[in-house]
Amino acid sequence: MLEIFNSQWSWERKPCLLEVDDRVFAVSISGMPHAGVDGLPFLQNVPDRSGNYGYGSNFDAIAGNNMNGHFDLYFLNSLRHKDNQIDPDHQKNIHISGGVH
C-alpha cells in the first residue's frame, strides 16, 4: 500500500481497480492510515487513535502490520465513515477507474 503512495502516507485519493475472484470493481483509495492503534483489539474503544481521531473504536483489524488504523476504499456511492456523506473526489476517481469521464 505504501508503495502506491510513493513511500509516504497521504490523504491523496487515487483511482484503482479491485479484483476479487473473477470480478473487477472500480474504486478509489486514500493512503492515510487512520482511526486505529496497531496491536490493540479490533473495535475495542481505545485512546489516541491515529490521524487525530482521539478516543473511539479501534479500526485497526490487522495487528502487527506496522500500520495504525485502516485506509479508505470507496465504491460507487459509498459513504464516508466520519459523516455518512458521499465524497465527490472519490466518486470522480471511481468514474475514472471505471472508464467513465
Biopython code that builds the backbone (N, CA, C, O; Angstrom):
import numpy as np
from Bio.PDB.StructureBuilder import StructureBuilder

atoms = [
    (1, "MET", "N", (0.828, -1.197, 0.000)),
    (1, "MET", "CA", (0.000, 0.000, 0.000)),
    (1, "MET", "C", (0.870, 1.257, 0.000)),
    (1, "MET", "O", (0.602, 2.223, -0.714)),
    (2, "LEU", "N", (1.901, 1.213, 0.811)),
    (2, "LEU", "CA", (2.772, 2.384, 0.909)),
    (2, "LEU", "C", (3.462, 2.680, -0.427)),
    (2, "LEU", "O", (3.707, 3.842, -0.753)),
    (3, "GLU", "N", (3.772, 1.652, -1.188)),
    (3, "GLU", "CA", (4.397, 1.855, -2.499)),
    (3, "GLU", "C", (3.494, 2.624, -3.451)),
    (3, "GLU", "O", (3.982, 3.421, -4.252)),
    (4, "ILE", "N", (2.192, 2.399, -3.379)),
    (4, "ILE", "CA", (1.244, 3.098, -4.254)),
    (4, "ILE", "C", (1.326, 4.606, -4.040)),
    (4, "ILE", "O", (1.099, 5.386, -4.964)),
    (5, "PHE", "N", (1.655, 5.010, -2.803)),
    (5, "PHE", "CA", (1.710, 6.427, -2.468)),
    (5, "PHE", "C", (3.151, 6.926, -2.316)),
    (5, "PHE", "O", (3.435, 7.788, -1.485)),
    (6, "ASN", "N", (4.050, 6.373, -3.126)),
    (6, "ASN", "CA", (5.445, 6.818, -3.195)),
    (6, "ASN", "C", (6.138, 6.812, -1.833)),
    (6, "ASN", "O", (6.862, 7.747, -1.491)),
    (7, "SER", "N", (5.911, 5.754, -1.065)),
    (7, "SER", "CA", (6.562, 5.532, 0.231)),
    (7, "SER", "C", (6.225, 6.578, 1.284)),
    (7, "SER", "O", (6.983, 6.780, 2.233)),
    (8, "GLN", "N", (5.082, 7.244, 1.114)),
    (8, "GLN", "CA", (4.677, 8.248, 2.101)),
    (8, "GLN", "C", (3.160, 8.211, 2.252)),
    (8, "GLN", "O", (2.432, 8.359, 1.270)),
    (9, "TRP", "N", (2.682, 8.014, 3.485)),
    (9, "TRP", "CA", (1.240, 8.006, 3.716)),
    (9, "TRP", "C", (0.655, 9.343, 3.309)),
    (9, "TRP", "O", (1.257, 10.390, 3.545)),
    (10, "SER", "N", (-0.521, 9.307, 2.695)),
    (10, "SER", "CA", (-1.097, 10.518, 2.122)),
    (10, "SER", "C", (-2.623, 10.421, 2.080)),
    (10, "SER", "O", (-3.180, 9.341, 1.884)),
    (11, "TRP", "N", (-3.289, 11.557, 2.266)),
    (11, "TRP", "CA", (-4.744, 11.628, 2.098)),
    (11, "TRP", "C", (-5.123, 11.721, 0.620)),
    (11, "TRP", "O", (-6.306, 11.717, 0.280)),
    (12, "GLU", "N", (-4.120, 11.804, -0.256)),
    (12, "GLU", "CA", (-4.403, 11.853, -1.694)),
    (12, "GLU", "C", (-5.307, 10.690, -2.090)),
    (12, "GLU", "O", (-5.153, 9.573, -1.598)),
    (13, "ARG", "N", (-6.237, 10.963, -2.972)),
    (13, "ARG", "CA", (-7.152, 9.940, -3.471)),
    (13, "ARG", "C", (-6.663, 9.455, -4.828)),
    (13, "ARG", "O", (-6.229, 10.247, -5.666)),
    (14, "LYS", "N", (-6.739, 8.139, -5.034)),
    (14, "LYS", "CA", (-6.279, 7.576, -6.306)),
    (14, "LYS", "C", (-7.323, 6.618, -6.866)),
    (14, "LYS", "O", (-7.903, 5.821, -6.128)),
    (15, "PRO", "N", (-7.564, 6.701, -8.192)),
    (15, "PRO", "CA", (-8.440, 5.712, -8.818)),
    (15, "PRO", "C", (-7.732, 4.368, -8.894)),
    (15, "PRO", "O", (-6.536, 4.307, -9.179)),
    (16, "CYS", "N", (-8.465, 3.299, -8.639)),
    (16, "CYS", "CA", (-7.880, 1.952, -8.657)),
    (16, "CYS", "C", (-8.907, 0.943, -9.145)),
    (16, "CYS", "O", (-10.103, 1.222, -9.233)),
    (17, "LEU", "N", (-8.404, -0.219, -9.454)),
    (17, "LEU", "CA", (-9.260, -1.366, -9.756)),
    (17, "LEU", "C", (-9.028, -2.408, -8.677)),
    (17, "LEU", "O", (-7.886, -2.694, -8.318)),
    (18, "LEU", "N", (-10.103, -2.972, -8.163)),
    (18, "LEU", "CA", (-10.048, -4.007, -7.141)),
    (18, "LEU", "C", (-10.530, -5.309, -7.755)),
    (18, "LEU", "O", (-11.661, -5.398, -8.233)),
    (19, "GLU", "N", (-9.671, -6.317, -7.742)),
    (19, "GLU", "CA", (-10.032, -7.617, -8.299)),
    (19, "GLU", "C", (-10.341, -8.583, -7.166)),
    (19, "GLU", "O", (-9.515, -8.791, -6.277)),
    (20, "VAL", "N", (-11.528, -9.171, -7.198)),
    (20, "VAL", "CA", (-11.951, -10.170, -6.226)),
    (20, "VAL", "C", (-12.452, -11.370, -7.012)),
    (20, "VAL", "O", (-13.460, -11.295, -7.716)),
    (21, "ASP", "N", (-11.735, -12.471, -6.881)),
    (21, "ASP", "CA", (-12.035, -13.674, -7.661)),
    (21, "ASP", "C", (-12.044, -13.312, -9.138)),
    (21, "ASP", "O", (-11.016, -12.881, -9.662)),
    (22, "ASP", "N", (-13.162, -13.471, -9.822)),
    (22, "ASP", "CA", (-13.211, -13.168, -11.260)),
    (22, "ASP", "C", (-13.930, -11.852, -11.553)),
    (22, "ASP", "O", (-14.336, -11.604, -12.689)),
    (23, "ARG", "N", (-14.087, -11.013, -10.532)),
    (23, "ARG", "CA", (-14.766, -9.722, -10.716)),
    (23, "ARG", "C", (-13.785, -8.570, -10.519)),
    (23, "ARG", "O", (-12.846, -8.672, -9.729)),
    (24, "VAL", "N", (-14.008, -7.481, -11.238)),
    (24, "VAL", "CA", (-13.182, -6.285, -11.109)),
    (24, "VAL", "C", (-14.098, -5.115, -10.793)),
    (24, "VAL", "O", (-15.109, -4.905, -11.463)),
    (25, "PHE", "N", (-13.734, -4.350, -9.762)),
    (25, "PHE", "CA", (-14.534, -3.221, -9.306)),
    (25, "PHE", "C", (-13.747, -1.923, -9.482)),
    (25, "PHE", "O", (-12.550, -1.876, -9.200)),
    (26, "ALA", "N", (-14.410, -0.887, -9.940)),
    (26, "ALA", "CA", (-13.833, 0.452, -9.986)),
    (26, "ALA", "C", (-13.949, 1.037, -8.578)),
    (26, "ALA", "O", (-15.039, 1.092, -8.009)),
    (27, "VAL", "N", (-12.814, 1.476, -8.023)),
    (27, "VAL", "CA", (-12.787, 2.011, -6.660)),
    (27, "VAL", "C", (-11.880, 3.236, -6.605)),
    (27, "VAL", "O", (-11.197, 3.580, -7.570)),
    (28, "SER", "N", (-11.898, 3.874, -5.452)),
    (28, "SER", "CA", (-10.977, 4.961, -5.153)),
    (28, "SER", "C", (-10.418, 4.704, -3.763)),
    (28, "SER", "O", (-11.146, 4.278, -2.866)),
    (29, "ILE", "N", (-9.123, 4.963, -3.581)),
    (29, "ILE", "CA", (-8.492, 4.766, -2.285)),
    (29, "ILE", "C", (-7.790, 6.037, -1.841)),
    (29, "ILE", "O", (-7.398, 6.869, -2.659)),
    (30, "SER", "N", (-7.641, 6.170, -0.541)),
    (30, "SER", "CA", (-6.739, 7.174, 0.015)),
    (30, "SER", "C", (-5.710, 6.429, 0.847)),
    (30, "SER", "O", (-6.006, 5.374, 1.408)),
    (31, "GLY", "N", (-4.524, 6.964, 0.926)),
    (31, "GLY", "CA", (-3.418, 6.240, 1.529)),
    (31, "GLY", "C", (-2.981, 6.758, 2.875)),
    (31, "GLY", "O", (-1.783, 6.856, 3.142)),
    (32, "MET", "N", (-3.935, 7.096, 3.736)),
    (32, "MET", "CA", (-3.583, 7.566, 5.071)),
    (32, "MET", "C", (-4.223, 6.657, 6.108)),
    (32, "MET", "O", (-5.442, 6.676, 6.281)),
    (33, "PRO", "N", (-3.407, 5.853, 6.804)),
    (33, "PRO", "CA", (-3.968, 5.050, 7.882)),
    (33, "PRO", "C", (-4.540, 5.968, 8.964)),
    (33, "PRO", "O", (-3.934, 6.981, 9.314)),
    (34, "HIS", "N", (-5.706, 5.607, 9.487)),
    (34, "HIS", "CA", (-6.333, 6.451, 10.500)),
    (34, "HIS", "C", (-7.322, 5.654, 11.347)),
    (34, "HIS", "O", (-7.729, 4.549, 10.990)),
    (35, "ALA", "N", (-7.693, 6.246, 12.473)),
    (35, "ALA", "CA", (-8.723, 5.747, 13.384)),
    (35, "ALA", "C", (-8.377, 4.396, 13.999)),
    (35, "ALA", "O", (-9.260, 3.565, 14.208)),
    (36, "GLY", "N", (-7.091, 4.171, 14.292)),
    (36, "GLY", "CA", (-6.739, 2.905, 14.913)),
    (36, "GLY", "C", (-5.404, 2.937, 15.623)),
    (36, "GLY", "O", (-4.630, 3.888, 15.516)),
    (37, "VAL", "N", (-5.160, 1.845, 16.365)),
    (37, "VAL", "CA", (-3.890, 1.640, 17.058)),
    (37, "VAL", "C", (-3.472, 0.200, 16.803)),
    (37, "VAL", "O", (-4.166, -0.730, 17.215)),
    (38, "ASP", "N", (-2.345, 0.009, 16.129)),
    (38, "ASP", "CA", (-1.857, -1.331, 15.803)),
    (38, "ASP", "C", (-1.579, -2.116, 17.076)),
    (38, "ASP", "O", (-0.968, -1.599, 18.012)),
    (39, "GLY", "N", (-2.026, -3.362, 17.109)),
    (39, "GLY", "CA", (-1.725, -4.243, 18.224)),
    (39, "GLY", "C", (-2.765, -4.261, 19.326)),
    (39, "GLY", "O", (-2.673, -5.092, 20.230)),
    (40, "LEU", "N", (-3.755, -3.375, 19.286)),
    (40, "LEU", "CA", (-4.843, -3.408, 20.264)),
    (40, "LEU", "C", (-6.058, -4.055, 19.610)),
    (40, "LEU", "O", (-6.177, -4.048, 18.385)),
    (41, "PRO", "N", (-6.960, -4.614, 20.413)),
    (41, "PRO", "CA", (-8.093, -5.360, 19.848)),
    (41, "PRO", "C", (-8.979, -4.530, 18.921)),
    (41, "PRO", "O", (-9.321, -3.386, 19.219)),
    (42, "PHE", "N", (-9.337, -5.132, 17.799)),
    (42, "PHE", "CA", (-10.222, -4.524, 16.807)),
    (42, "PHE", "C", (-11.564, -4.187, 17.452)),
    (42, "PHE", "O", (-12.146, -5.006, 18.163)),
    (43, "LEU", "N", (-12.040, -2.989, 17.198)),
    (43, "LEU", "CA", (-13.323, -2.438, 17.651)),
    (43, "LEU", "C", (-13.396, -2.151, 19.149)),
    (43, "LEU", "O", (-14.422, -1.668, 19.629)),
    (44, "GLN", "N", (-12.335, -2.436, 19.894)),
    (44, "GLN", "CA", (-12.301, -2.020, 21.303)),
    (44, "GLN", "C", (-12.138, -0.508, 21.344)),
    (44, "GLN", "O", (-11.418, 0.048, 20.515)),
    (45, "ASN", "N", (-12.785, 0.169, 22.281)),
    (45, "ASN", "CA", (-12.579, 1.600, 22.443)),
    (45, "ASN", "C", (-11.192, 1.845, 23.002)),
    (45, "ASN", "O", (-10.813, 1.283, 24.030)),
    (46, "VAL", "N", (-10.430, 2.702, 22.307)),
    (46, "VAL", "CA", (-9.049, 2.993, 22.681)),
    (46, "VAL", "C", (-8.809, 4.498, 22.580)),
    (46, "VAL", "O", (-9.494, 5.184, 21.822)),
    (47, "PRO", "N", (-7.838, 5.017, 23.341)),
    (47, "PRO", "CA", (-7.477, 6.430, 23.219)),
    (47, "PRO", "C", (-6.461, 6.625, 22.102)),
    (47, "PRO", "O", (-5.842, 5.672, 21.628)),
    (48, "ASP", "N", (-6.304, 7.859, 21.698)),
    (48, "ASP", "CA", (-5.210, 8.265, 20.805)),
    (48, "ASP", "C", (-5.151, 7.493, 19.502)),
    (48, "ASP", "O", (-4.077, 7.054, 19.091)),
    (49, "ARG", "N", (-6.304, 7.319, 18.837)),
    (49, "ARG", "CA", (-6.284, 6.651, 17.538)),
    (49, "ARG", "C", (-5.567, 7.525, 16.522)),
    (49, "ARG", "O", (-5.575, 8.751, 16.631)),
    (50, "SER", "N", (-4.954, 6.898, 15.548)),
    (50, "SER", "CA", (-4.151, 7.602, 14.544)),
    (50, "SER", "C", (-4.994, 8.606, 13.760)),
    (50, "SER", "O", (-6.214, 8.479, 13.655)),
    (51, "GLY", "N", (-4.300, 9.612, 13.210)),
    (51, "GLY", "CA", (-4.964, 10.639, 12.410)),
    (51, "GLY", "C", (-5.764, 11.623, 13.237)),
    (51, "GLY", "O", (-6.695, 12.248, 12.730)),
    (52, "ASN", "N", (-5.412, 11.768, 14.507)),
    (52, "ASN", "CA", (-6.117, 12.678, 15.418)),
    (52, "ASN", "C", (-7.586, 12.308, 15.615)),
    (52, "ASN", "O", (-8.432, 13.184, 15.797)),
    (53, "TYR", "N", (-7.886, 11.012, 15.579)),
    (53, "TYR", "CA", (-9.263, 10.568, 15.782)),
    (53, "TYR", "C", (-9.616, 10.413, 17.254)),
    (53, "TYR", "O", (-10.774, 10.148, 17.577)),
    (54, "GLY", "N", (-8.646, 10.571, 18.160)),
    (54, "GLY", "CA", (-8.950, 10.543, 19.588)),
    (54, "GLY", "C", (-9.507, 9.211, 20.064)),
    (54, "GLY", "O", (-9.158, 8.153, 19.540)),
    (55, "TYR", "N", (-10.376, 9.278, 21.065)),
    (55, "TYR", "CA", (-10.946, 8.085, 21.688)),
    (55, "TYR", "C", (-12.094, 7.532, 20.849)),
    (55, "TYR", "O", (-12.923, 8.289, 20.344)),
    (56, "GLY", "N", (-12.137, 6.206, 20.704)),
    (56, "GLY", "CA", (-13.236, 5.570, 19.985)),
    (56, "GLY", "C", (-12.875, 4.166, 19.562)),
    (56, "GLY", "O", (-11.862, 3.620, 19.999)),
    (57, "SER", "N", (-13.699, 3.579, 18.715)),
    (57, "SER", "CA", (-13.497, 2.208, 18.241)),
    (57, "SER", "C", (-12.191, 2.088, 17.463)),
    (57, "SER", "O", (-11.878, 2.924, 16.615)),
    (58, "ASN", "N", (-11.444, 1.046, 17.762)),
    (58, "ASN", "CA", (-10.177, 0.794, 17.077)),
    (58, "ASN", "C", (-10.460, 0.129, 15.727)),
    (58, "ASN", "O", (-10.861, -1.034, 15.671)),
    (59, "PHE", "N", (-10.250, 0.867, 14.657)),
    (59, "PHE", "CA", (-10.478, 0.345, 13.311)),
    (59, "PHE", "C", (-9.208, -0.244, 12.699)),
    (59, "PHE", "O", (-9.030, -0.209, 11.482)),
    (60, "ASP", "N", (-8.336, -0.777, 13.531)),
    (60, "ASP", "CA", (-7.147, -1.491, 13.064)),
    (60, "ASP", "C", (-7.424, -2.982, 13.230)),
    (60, "ASP", "O", (-7.283, -3.527, 14.325)),
    (61, "ALA", "N", (-7.816, -3.635, 12.146)),
    (61, "ALA", "CA", (-8.236, -5.037, 12.205)),
    (61, "ALA", "C", (-7.081, -6.020, 12.059)),
    (61, "ALA", "O", (-7.231, -7.192, 12.404)),
    (62, "ILE", "N", (-5.931, -5.569, 11.555)),
    (62, "ILE", "CA", (-4.805, -6.476, 11.298)),
    (62, "ILE", "C", (-3.642, -6.066, 12.195)),
    (62, "ILE", "O", (-2.931, -5.104, 11.905)),
    (63, "ALA", "N", (-3.457, -6.799, 13.275)),
    (63, "ALA", "CA", (-2.398, -6.474, 14.233)),
    (63, "ALA", "C", (-1.028, -6.831, 13.666)),
    (63, "ALA", "O", (-0.875, -7.811, 12.937)),
    (64, "GLY", "N", (-0.047, -6.023, 14.014)),
    (64, "GLY", "CA", (1.335, -6.337, 13.686)),
    (64, "GLY", "C", (1.767, -5.992, 12.275)),
    (64, "GLY", "O", (2.798, -6.487, 11.820)),
    (65, "ASN", "N", (1.015, -5.158, 11.563)),
    (65, "ASN", "CA", (1.402, -4.821, 10.192)),
    (65, "ASN", "C", (2.057, -3.435, 10.096)),
    (65, "ASN", "O", (2.234, -2.907, 8.998)),
    (66, "ASN", "N", (2.410, -2.855, 11.234)),
    (66, "ASN", "CA", (3.072, -1.543, 11.280)),
    (66, "ASN", "C", (2.250, -0.434, 10.647)),
    (66, "ASN", "O", (2.798, 0.535, 10.123)),
    (67, "MET", "N", (0.932, -0.579, 10.698)),
    (67, "MET", "CA", (0.036, 0.474, 10.199)),
    (67, "MET", "C", (-1.035, 0.694, 11.251)),
    (67, "MET", "O", (-1.775, -0.231, 11.588)),
    (68, "ASN", "N", (-1.123, 1.892, 11.767)),
    (68, "ASN", "CA", (-2.113, 2.229, 12.783)),
    (68, "ASN", "C", (-3.419, 2.660, 12.136)),
    (68, "ASN", "O", (-3.527, 3.766, 11.608)),
    (69, "GLY", "N", (-4.411, 1.774, 12.183)),
    (69, "GLY", "CA", (-5.718, 2.092, 11.639)),
    (69, "GLY", "C", (-5.983, 1.393, 10.325)),
    (69, "GLY", "O", (-5.475, 0.304, 10.061)),
    (70, "HIS", "N", (-6.783, 2.040, 9.514)),
    (70, "HIS", "CA", (-7.190, 1.491, 8.221)),
    (70, "HIS", "C", (-7.073, 2.597, 7.180)),
    (70, "HIS", "O", (-6.891, 3.764, 7.525)),
    (71, "PHE", "N", (-7.177, 2.233, 5.924)),
    (71, "PHE", "CA", (-7.236, 3.246, 4.876)),
    (71, "PHE", "C", (-8.611, 3.150, 4.221)),
    (71, "PHE", "O", (-9.311, 2.150, 4.379)),
    (72, "ASP", "N", (-8.990, 4.179, 3.495)),
    (72, "ASP", "CA", (-10.315, 4.230, 2.884)),
    (72, "ASP", "C", (-10.302, 3.645, 1.480)),
    (72, "ASP", "O", (-9.413, 3.925, 0.676)),
    (73, "LEU", "N", (-11.302, 2.835, 1.211)),
    (73, "LEU", "CA", (-11.545, 2.278, -0.108)),
    (73, "LEU", "C", (-13.020, 2.526, -0.406)),
    (73, "LEU", "O", (-13.892, 2.066, 0.331)),
    (74, "TYR", "N", (-13.292, 3.241, -1.468)),
    (74, "TYR", "CA", (-14.654, 3.642, -1.816)),
    (74, "TYR", "C", (-15.133, 2.975, -3.093)),
    (74, "TYR", "O", (-14.403, 2.865, -4.078)),
    (75, "PHE", "N", (-16.381, 2.536, -3.044)),
    (75, "PHE", "CA", (-17.102, 2.056, -4.212)),
    (75, "PHE", "C", (-18.073, 3.145, -4.648)),
    (75, "PHE", "O", (-18.217, 4.158, -3.964)),
    (76, "LEU", "N", (-18.728, 2.947, -5.765)),
    (76, "LEU", "CA", (-19.729, 3.904, -6.231)),
    (76, "LEU", "C", (-20.766, 4.138, -5.135)),
    (76, "LEU", "O", (-21.356, 3.194, -4.610)),
    (77, "ASN", "N", (-20.975, 5.392, -4.804)),
    (77, "ASN", "CA", (-21.952, 5.844, -3.798)),
    (77, "ASN", "C", (-21.638, 5.417, -2.368)),
    (77, "ASN", "O", (-22.530, 5.429, -1.519)),
    (78, "SER", "N", (-20.394, 5.039, -2.080)),
    (78, "SER", "CA", (-20.003, 4.768, -0.691)),
    (78, "SER", "C", (-20.108, 6.040, 0.130)),
    (78, "SER", "O", (-19.951, 7.144, -0.391)),
    (79, "LEU", "N", (-20.374, 5.876, 1.422)),
    (79, "LEU", "CA", (-20.463, 7.000, 2.342)),
    (79, "LEU", "C", (-19.228, 7.030, 3.241)),
    (79, "LEU", "O", (-18.711, 5.988, 3.646)),
    (80, "ARG", "N", (-18.763, 8.249, 3.547)),
    (80, "ARG", "CA", (-17.637, 8.407, 4.473)),
    (80, "ARG", "C", (-18.069, 7.973, 5.870)),
    (80, "ARG", "O", (-19.201, 8.220, 6.283)),
    (81, "HIS", "N", (-17.147, 7.316, 6.601)),
    (81, "HIS", "CA", (-17.497, 6.895, 7.957)),
    (81, "HIS", "C", (-17.527, 8.060, 8.932)),
    (81, "HIS", "O", (-18.150, 7.956, 9.988)),
    (82, "LYS", "N", (-16.871, 9.164, 8.607)),
    (82, "LYS", "CA", (-16.845, 10.281, 9.553)),
    (82, "LYS", "C", (-18.145, 11.080, 9.575)),
    (82, "LYS", "O", (-18.475, 11.686, 10.595)),
    (83, "ASP", "N", (-18.898, 11.093, 8.455)),
    (83, "ASP", "CA", (-20.111, 11.920, 8.433)),
    (83, "ASP", "C", (-21.242, 11.364, 7.565)),
    (83, "ASP", "O", (-22.240, 12.047, 7.337)),
    (84, "ASN", "N", (-21.092, 10.133, 7.082)),
    (84, "ASN", "CA", (-22.125, 9.495, 6.245)),
    (84, "ASN", "C", (-22.484, 10.290, 4.989)),
    (84, "ASN", "O", (-23.628, 10.259, 4.535)),
    (85, "GLN", "N", (-21.516, 10.990, 4.437)),
    (85, "GLN", "CA", (-21.724, 11.755, 3.211)),
    (85, "GLN", "C", (-20.936, 11.113, 2.063)),
    (85, "GLN", "O", (-19.942, 10.426, 2.295)),
    (86, "ILE", "N", (-21.381, 11.339, 0.843)),
    (86, "ILE", "CA", (-20.638, 10.902, -0.339)),
    (86, "ILE", "C", (-19.474, 11.852, -0.562)),
    (86, "ILE", "O", (-19.643, 13.069, -0.480)),
    (87, "ASP", "N", (-18.310, 11.320, -0.840)),
    (87, "ASP", "CA", (-17.116, 12.126, -1.113)),
    (87, "ASP", "C", (-17.019, 12.336, -2.617)),
    (87, "ASP", "O", (-16.756, 11.382, -3.349)),
    (88, "PRO", "N", (-17.226, 13.566, -3.099)),
    (88, "PRO", "CA", (-17.227, 13.800, -4.553)),
    (88, "PRO", "C", (-15.894, 13.492, -5.225)),
    (88, "PRO", "O", (-15.880, 13.072, -6.382)),
    (89, "ASP", "N", (-14.776, 13.690, -4.534)),
    (89, "ASP", "CA", (-13.472, 13.392, -5.140)),
    (89, "ASP", "C", (-13.275, 11.885, -5.314)),
    (89, "ASP", "O", (-12.732, 11.446, -6.328)),
    (90, "HIS", "N", (-13.707, 11.104, -4.345)),
    (90, "HIS", "CA", (-13.635, 9.656, -4.505)),
    (90, "HIS", "C", (-14.561, 9.199, -5.633)),
    (90, "HIS", "O", (-14.199, 8.311, -6.405)),
    (91, "GLN", "N", (-15.741, 9.790, -5.736)),
    (91, "GLN", "CA", (-16.678, 9.406, -6.791)),
    (91, "GLN", "C", (-16.092, 9.715, -8.174)),
    (91, "GLN", "O", (-16.258, 8.940, -9.115)),
    (92, "LYS", "N", (-15.410, 10.849, -8.282)),
    (92, "LYS", "CA", (-14.755, 11.201, -9.547)),
    (92, "LYS", "C", (-13.716, 10.137, -9.914)),
    (92, "LYS", "O", (-13.632, 9.723, -11.071)),
    (93, "ASN", "N", (-12.918, 9.692, -8.918)),
    (93, "ASN", "CA", (-11.911, 8.662, -9.179)),
    (93, "ASN", "C", (-12.539, 7.335, -9.574)),
    (93, "ASN", "O", (-11.989, 6.623, -10.414)),
    (94, "ILE", "N", (-13.669, 6.991, -8.992)),
    (94, "ILE", "CA", (-14.347, 5.755, -9.339)),
    (94, "ILE", "C", (-14.774, 5.792, -10.802)),
    (94, "ILE", "O", (-14.660, 4.792, -11.511)),
    (95, "HIS", "N", (-15.259, 6.934, -11.248)),
    (95, "HIS", "CA", (-15.627, 7.065, -12.661)),
    (95, "HIS", "C", (-14.396, 6.954, -13.563)),
    (95, "HIS", "O", (-14.460, 6.353, -14.635)),
    (96, "ILE", "N", (-13.281, 7.534, -13.125)),
    (96, "ILE", "CA", (-12.044, 7.433, -13.905)),
    (96, "ILE", "C", (-11.594, 5.983, -13.983)),
    (96, "ILE", "O", (-11.283, 5.498, -15.071)),
    (97, "SER", "N", (-11.551, 5.278, -12.851)),
    (97, "SER", "CA", (-11.085, 3.893, -12.879)),
    (97, "SER", "C", (-12.041, 2.988, -13.624)),
    (97, "SER", "O", (-11.634, 1.944, -14.132)),
    (98, "GLY", "N", (-13.312, 3.371, -13.698)),
    (98, "GLY", "CA", (-14.304, 2.593, -14.435)),
    (98, "GLY", "C", (-14.405, 2.968, -15.906)),
    (98, "GLY", "O", (-15.181, 2.375, -16.656)),
    (99, "GLY", "N", (-13.614, 3.960, -16.313)),
    (99, "GLY", "CA", (-13.610, 4.352, -17.727)),
    (99, "GLY", "C", (-14.696, 5.339, -18.110)),
    (99, "GLY", "O", (-14.945, 5.562, -19.295)),
    (100, "VAL", "N", (-15.351, 5.938, -17.107)),
    (100, "VAL", "CA", (-16.396, 6.939, -17.372)),
    (100, "VAL", "C", (-15.806, 8.311, -17.043)),
    (100, "VAL", "O", (-15.404, 8.560, -15.906)),
    (101, "HIS", "N", (-15.756, 9.177, -18.014)),
    (101, "HIS", "CA", (-15.140, 10.501, -17.779)),
    (101, "HIS", "C", (-16.170, 11.583, -17.792)),
    (101, "HIS", "O", (-15.837, 12.755, -17.613)),
]
sb = StructureBuilder()
sb.init_structure("model")
sb.init_model(0)
sb.init_chain("A")
sb.init_seg("    ")
for serial, (resi, resn, name, xyz) in enumerate(atoms, 1):
    if name == "N":
        sb.init_residue(resn, " ", resi, " ")
    sb.init_atom(name, np.array(xyz, "f"), 0.0, 1.0, " ", f" {name:<3s}", serial, name[0])
structure = sb.get_structure()
